[in-house]
């Protein structure tokens, strides 16, 4: 019997309008009534997940969890109790920031509580500010963050191939970081070995849950590590083609049609 579902949010659990389809809400409620844990697994910070947790009746609940920052943090929902944290070094963050200023990208630098934003469009800055605390910066370094825990960094550009070329330029940094892609516009930089897959396995270990008792659901490359790690790895119908071959199951429903509910109905209920 499955005991944990780790689920991506954007383009997976959430519809295009950023809300959870009612079909998903009903199915998740039934699965939880059977004792299964539903764990959001996101690249976002844990504070930004609060509206989703409220919609699922998971907000401020003990023994319910969130995997955030692509596995950089694991928190218990009650008071955001931090169970695991693995960030990037200041030197790596500084290097990513300085090099990133030479490319046509917006740069996000994440600490536990704040996002520092460089070169973002005003509309993007407003959208991000609705999710978490954001400070726009413009200097040529991030020396002011020295001594602060930095979780991850990312670049944003809607040209996916352009982002792939940036990764090729960063081969010398590769040993220091785990690189992933999300939402077809982000290249994300975590600490080496930090990803949603290791986050899911860490949480399963804390809870005494076997690998074969886990399900992971996602749509993009930053979900692939947990899709491969889980007992059952699922891609939603709107997943990018590059991950589908590694999924055990592809839903017929898209994120707008209740893909997560389809998984629960088929494999749990």
C-alpha positions in Angstrom: 0.0 0.0 0.0 1.2 3.5 -0.8 1.8 5.8 2.1 3.2 9.0 0.6 2.3 11.0 -2.5 4.9 13.7 -3.3 3.4 16.0 -5.8 4.7 19.0 -7.8 2.5 22.1 -7.7 2.8 24.3 -10.8 1.5 22.6 -14.0 0.8 19.4 -11.9 -1.5 19.8 -8.9 -2.4 23.4 -9.9 -4.4 24.2 -13.0 -3.5 27.0 -15.4 -5.4 29.5 -13.3 -3.1 28.6 -10.3 -6.0 27.0 -8.4 -6.5 23.3 -7.5 -9.1 21.6 -9.6 -12.0 20.4 -7.3 -11.5 16.8 -8.6 -8.0 16.9 -7.0 -9.2 18.3 -3.7 -11.9 15.6 -3.4 -9.5 12.7 -4.2 -6.7 14.0 -1.9 -9.2 14.2 0.9 -10.3 10.6 0.4 -6.7 9.4 0.2 -5.8 11.3 3.5 -8.9 9.7 5.1 -7.2 6.3 4.3 -4.0 7.4 6.1 -2.0 8.5 3.1 0.2 11.6 3.4 0.0 14.1 0.6 3.3 16.1 0.4 3.7 19.1 -1.9 7.2 19.0 -3.5 8.1 22.3 -5.1 11.0 24.4 -6.2 9.3 27.3 -4.4 10.0 28.3 -0.8 7.9 26.7 1.9 6.2 29.9 3.0 4.8 30.4 -0.5 2.9 27.1 -0.3 0.6 28.3 2.4 -2.4 29.0 0.1 -2.2 25.5 -1.3 -2.0 23.9 2.1 -5.0 25.9 3.2 -7.0 24.6 0.2 -6.1 21.0 1.1 -6.7 21.5 4.9 -3.0 20.8 5.5 -2.0 24.3 6.8 -0.5 24.3 10.3 -1.0 20.5 10.7 1.4 18.4 12.7 2.8 15.3 11.0 2.2 16.8 7.5 5.1 17.9 5.4 6.4 20.0 2.5 9.5 19.4 0.4 10.6 22.8 -0.9 13.4 24.5 -2.8 13.7 21.4 -4.9 14.7 19.3 -1.8 16.8 22.0 -0.2 14.3 22.1 2.7 11.9 19.7 4.4 9.4 21.2 6.8 6.6 20.1 9.0 3.5 22.2 8.3 3.0 23.1 12.0 4.9 26.4 12.5 7.1 25.5 9.4 9.3 23.3 11.6 12.5 22.8 9.7 13.5 19.1 9.6 16.2 19.3 6.9 18.1 22.1 5.1 20.9 21.9 2.5 21.8 25.2 0.7 24.5 26.3 -1.6 27.7 28.1 -0.5 28.0 31.8 -0.5 30.9 31.6 -2.9 28.8 29.6 -5.4 25.8 32.0 -5.1 28.2 34.9 -5.6 29.7 33.3 -8.7 26.2 32.5 -10.2 25.1 36.0 -9.6 28.1 37.7 -11.1 28.2 35.4 -14.2 24.4 35.7 -14.6 24.6 39.4 -15.0 26.4 38.8 -18.3 23.4 36.9 -19.7 19.9 37.9 -20.7 18.2 36.4 -17.6 16.4 37.4 -14.5 18.3 36.1 -11.4 16.6 34.8 -8.3 18.7 34.2 -5.1 16.8 32.5 -2.4 17.4 32.5 1.4 15.1 30.8 3.8 12.9 33.8 4.2 13.6 36.1 1.2 14.0 36.1 -2.6 16.5 38.6 -4.0 15.6 39.5 -7.6 17.8 41.0 -10.3 16.7 42.2 -13.8 13.1 41.0 -13.6 10.2 42.4 -15.5 7.8 44.5 -13.3 5.0 42.1 -13.9 7.1 39.1 -12.8 8.3 41.0 -9.8 4.7 41.7 -8.8 3.7 38.1 -9.3 6.6 36.8 -7.2 5.9 39.3 -4.4 2.4 37.8 -4.0 4.0 34.5 -3.1 6.9 35.5 -0.8 9.0 38.3 0.4 11.0 39.8 -2.5 13.7 42.4 -2.6 14.9 43.7 -6.0 18.7 44.3 -6.3 20.9 45.9 -8.9 24.5 45.8 -7.6 27.4 43.9 -9.1 27.7 41.5 -6.1 25.7 40.0 -3.3 28.3 40.6 -0.5 25.4 41.7 1.8 24.4 38.0 1.9 27.7 36.7 3.3 26.9 34.7 6.4 23.3 34.1 5.4 21.9 30.7 4.6 21.3 30.7 0.8 19.1 27.8 -0.4 19.4 28.0 -4.2 19.7 30.3 -7.2 18.0 30.3 -10.6 17.9 32.1 -13.9 14.8 32.9 -15.9 14.4 33.2 -19.6 11.6 31.8 -21.8 14.1 30.4 -24.4 14.8 26.9 -23.1 17.7 26.4 -25.5 19.3 29.6 -24.4 19.2 28.2 -20.8 20.8 25.0 -21.9 23.6 26.9 -23.5 24.2 28.6 -20.2 24.5 25.3 -18.5 27.1 24.2 -21.0 29.1 27.4 -20.2 29.1 26.4 -16.5 30.8 23.1 -16.8 33.5 24.3 -14.4 30.9 24.8 -11.7 29.1 21.4 -12.3 30.8 19.5 -9.4 29.3 22.0 -6.9 25.7 22.0 -8.0 22.6 20.0 -9.0 21.0 21.6 -12.1 17.4 21.3 -13.1 14.8 23.0 -15.2 11.2 23.9 -14.5 8.1 25.7 -16.0 10.0 25.8 -19.3 11.6 29.1 -18.3 13.8 28.4 -15.2 17.3 26.9 -14.8 17.7 26.1 -11.1 21.0 25.6 -9.2 20.9 23.6 -5.9 23.8 22.1 -3.9 25.2 18.9 -5.4 22.9 16.0 -4.7 20.0 18.2 -3.6 16.9 17.5 -5.7 13.3 16.5 -5.2 14.2 12.8 -5.3 16.7 13.0 -2.4 14.2 15.1 -0.6 11.5 12.5 -1.0 13.8 9.7 0.1 14.9 11.7 3.1 11.4 12.3 4.2 10.4 8.7 3.6 13.4 7.6 5.8 12.3 10.0 8.6 8.8 8.5 8.5 9.9 4.8 8.2 8.3 4.6 4.7 9.8 2.2 2.2 10.6 3.4 -1.3 8.0 1.1 -2.9 5.4 2.8 -0.7 5.9 6.2 -2.4 4.4 7.9 -5.4 5.8 11.0 -7.1 3.9 13.1 -9.6 5.3 15.9 -11.8 5.6 17.5 -15.2 9.1 18.8 -15.7 12.8 18.1 -15.4 13.1 19.3 -11.8 10.5 16.5 -11.0 12.4 13.8 -12.7 14.6 12.8 -9.8 11.6 12.1 -7.6 9.8 10.4 -10.4 12.7 8.0 -10.8 13.2 7.6 -7.0 9.6 6.8 -6.1 8.0 3.4 -6.1 5.6 4.7 -8.7 6.7 7.7 -10.8 4.0 9.5 -12.7 4.0 12.2 -15.3 0.8 14.2 -16.0 -0.5 14.4 -19.5 0.9 17.9 -20.1 4.4 16.8 -19.0 7.3 17.8 -21.2 8.3 15.0 -23.6 11.8 14.7 -22.1 10.6 13.1 -18.9 7.8 10.8 -20.2 10.1 7.9 -21.0 11.2 7.7 -17.4 7.6 7.6 -15.9 5.9 4.4 -14.9 2.5 6.0 -15.7 1.3 9.0 -17.8 -2.1 10.3 -16.9 -4.8 10.8 -19.4 -5.9 14.0 -17.6 -3.9 17.2 -17.7 -3.2 19.5 -14.8 -6.4 21.4 -15.7 -8.4 18.2 -15.7 -7.5 16.7 -12.3 -4.4 14.6 -13.2 -3.6 14.1 -9.5 -7.1 12.8 -8.8 -6.7 10.3 -11.7 -3.6 8.8 -10.0 -5.3 8.5 -6.7 -8.4 7.0 -8.2 -6.4 4.5 -10.1 -3.7 3.5 -7.6 -5.2 4.3 -4.2 -9.0 4.2 -4.2 
